[in-house]
Amino acid sequence: MEKPIQRAIRKLEQLAVNTDVQGNSASSILTETGHFLRYDLPEIIAILQDAKNELERKTTSVGAEVAN
């Protein structure tokens, strides 16, 4: 099963490929960008915020353990 952070990376890589000016028309680039902004970007932001919060929790708990 794909982890959320892996899904976010895959979506960003897919955007890069689908919006490359080599091999894609202006119309398809605009369509792909619009789709990304509407559907994928909010999900990616949520995934990254969750990852940041998890990292902060781990850092805080490790800091508390070191202090004790």
C-alpha positions as CSV (number, residue, x, y, z in Angstrom):
1,M,0.0,0.0,0.0
2,E,1.3,3.4,-0.9
3,K,2.1,5.7,2.0
4,P,0.6,9.2,1.9
5,I,3.9,11.0,1.4
6,Q,4.7,8.6,-1.5
7,R,1.3,9.5,-3.1
8,A,2.1,13.2,-2.8
9,I,5.5,12.7,-4.4
10,R,3.9,10.6,-7.2
11,K,1.3,13.3,-7.9
12,L,4.0,16.0,-8.0
13,E,6.1,14.0,-10.4
14,Q,3.1,13.3,-12.5
15,L,2.4,17.0,-12.7
16,A,5.9,17.7,-13.8
17,V,5.6,15.2,-16.6
18,N,2.2,16.3,-17.7
19,T,3.1,20.0,-17.8
20,D,6.5,19.7,-19.4
21,V,6.5,21.9,-22.5
22,Q,8.2,19.2,-24.5
23,G,5.5,16.9,-25.8
24,N,2.5,18.6,-24.3
25,S,0.2,21.1,-25.9
26,A,-0.6,24.4,-24.1
27,S,-4.2,23.3,-23.8
28,S,-3.2,20.0,-22.1
29,I,-0.8,21.8,-19.8
30,L,-3.6,24.2,-18.7
31,T,-6.0,21.4,-18.2
32,E,-3.6,19.4,-16.1
33,T,-2.6,22.4,-14.1
34,G,-6.3,23.3,-13.4
35,H,-7.0,19.7,-12.3
36,F,-3.9,19.7,-10.1
37,L,-4.9,23.0,-8.4
38,R,-8.5,21.9,-7.9
39,Y,-8.1,18.3,-6.7
40,D,-4.5,17.3,-6.0
41,L,-3.0,20.4,-4.3
42,P,-5.3,20.4,-1.3
43,E,-4.6,16.7,-0.8
44,I,-0.8,17.2,-1.0
45,I,-1.0,20.2,1.4
46,A,-2.9,18.0,3.9
47,I,-0.4,15.2,3.5
48,L,2.5,17.5,4.1
49,Q,0.9,19.2,7.1
50,D,0.2,15.7,8.6
51,A,3.9,14.7,8.0
52,K,5.1,18.0,9.6
53,N,2.9,17.5,12.6
54,E,4.0,13.9,13.1
55,L,7.7,15.0,12.8
56,E,7.1,17.8,15.4
57,R,5.4,15.3,17.8
58,K,8.3,12.9,17.4
59,T,10.9,15.7,17.9
60,T,9.0,16.9,21.0
61,S,8.7,13.4,22.5
62,V,12.4,12.7,21.9
63,G,13.3,16.1,23.5
64,A,11.2,15.3,26.5
65,E,12.9,11.9,26.9
66,V,16.3,13.4,26.7
67,A,15.4,16.0,29.3
68,N,14.3,13.3,31.7
